[in-house]
Amino acid sequence: MATETNKFQAIISHCKEYGFIFPSSEIYDGLAAVYDYGQMGSELKKNIRDYWWKSMTQMHENIVGIDAAIFMHPTTWKASGHVDNFNDPMIDNKDSKKRYRVDHLIEGYADQLKANGDEAGAATLISKMEALQAQDDLAGLKALIEEYKIACAISGTVNWTDVRQFNLMFATEFGSTASSDDADNKVYLRPETAQGIFVNFLNVQKTGRMKVPFGIAQIGKAFRNEIVARQFIFRMREFEQMEMQFFVRPGTEGEWYEYWKEARMKWHLSLGISPDRYRFHDHVKLAHYAKAACDIEYDFPIGFKEVEGIHSRGDFDLSQHQLYSKKKMNYFDTEINQNYVPYVIETSIGLDRTVMMVLSEAYEEQDLSTAEKQDSRVVLKFPAKLAPIKLAVLPLTKKDGLPEIARQIMDNCKPHFRCFYEEKDTIGKRYRRMDALGTPFCVTIDHQTKEDNTVTIRYRDSMQQERISIDSILTLVNKEIF
């Protein structure tokens, strides 16, 4: 049975075995911190993506969506501060030549302290680190590592270089005449999706006749050259973000910040996850332009980690693009008869991290043994609305007309939700396979079906079964997934 210490590895193995997530380019020994979503994982990811998109755009009359390009004019990233300031403090061990992100190195040592029962010591260490980060004190961070004698996991030594900043953006060349000597051809793979929203602020506002307050949402790929990417899909070099920038009248940003903190936590709880699995973490170090910032953290098997950030960004982004582009980013507010650059409240959630969160919450190893026999199962208790497969249709045998009835049920249901048909193996083995894929409902077609037009429906979480009419299958499943 999985414990918190090995549950993470069990989830990774389960994801590969059942077609959720594979190491990218695995036949060539993979590519570090890059993953491919398999047939089940891509469905799960799509369902989460669609659920977020619906909650943001369909359920809010004043929020619309866009899909901006990955490539943007390079001045975009100068204006946003990414060219000069998008860095992570890194440190190298001189003996192993291994590079570490400083906060990861210190957090890893803090985890060791906690594992040894020194909760207070771990808390003190993290507090010291956060205070130094808030001051951008790189020398102080190295001194902290030396003070606690934090060693390299490979060499076991504390022979460290100075702490240095490394820019995380991927640069590439643009155009058929690109040359490494031609700085004008240098472009970046976007490190976040937010800037595509900001540079389209006026386009959306004018064409959509949007009135402040209003929001622009986007889901898309982002790329960061993480020196130390780790922890499965939690931190990758290619990932997907779901972001919404909410434009507000200056002076109202405080109330809107609190509104979106509460609204986003409600969304998380709508996934059926217990409130005690979440917490808010206020940022100790704020960006110079930020009014407030916090993270929604989830208690993963690897501890509490950030899933979503809510930030009060002031007018920094639009003002910077106004400065660099020489294009006015003003909004005329007819209610107060004033021109102003709107302030922004940002909600930014990692789609891949949300997939990992949903998997972590859903994964269970259950001992079903009785006095008569040993038994167990692995089950993914996904919310029905997120499950990759909603309904499995299982004829008891391959003959006597049962597959034909099962195919009629499939044809009736598959236009409405994802279904799966299987007639191989015993019904017990098929149930277990569907449990491992997180399928909430299975219907079995047997010989009684031919007599009274009923089937046996099995519920994943309780494993209870009941007879229902074929005509009620569609209604029952739809009720649970919408």
HULINDA-V639488 format. One record per helix or strand. SS is the DSSP state (hx for helix, st for strand). FROM is the first residue (numbers start at 1). TO is the last residue. Records with the same first field share a line. If there is no record, write none. Layout:
# HULINDA-V639488
SS=FROM-TO, FROM-TO
This chain:
# HULINDA-V639488
hx=7-17, 26-28, 39-58, 75-80, 82-85, 102-115, 119-134, 138-147, 183-185, 194-198, 201-207, 232-234, 253-269, 275-277, 316-325, 351-362, 402-413, 427-437, 447-452, 470-481
st=21-23, 35-37, 63-65, 71-71, 87-93, 99-101, 160-160, 164-167, 170-173, 186-189, 214-223, 238-248, 278-282, 292-300, 303-314, 331-333, 338-340, 343-350, 363-367, 376-380, 391-395, 419-421, 441-445, 454-459, 465-469
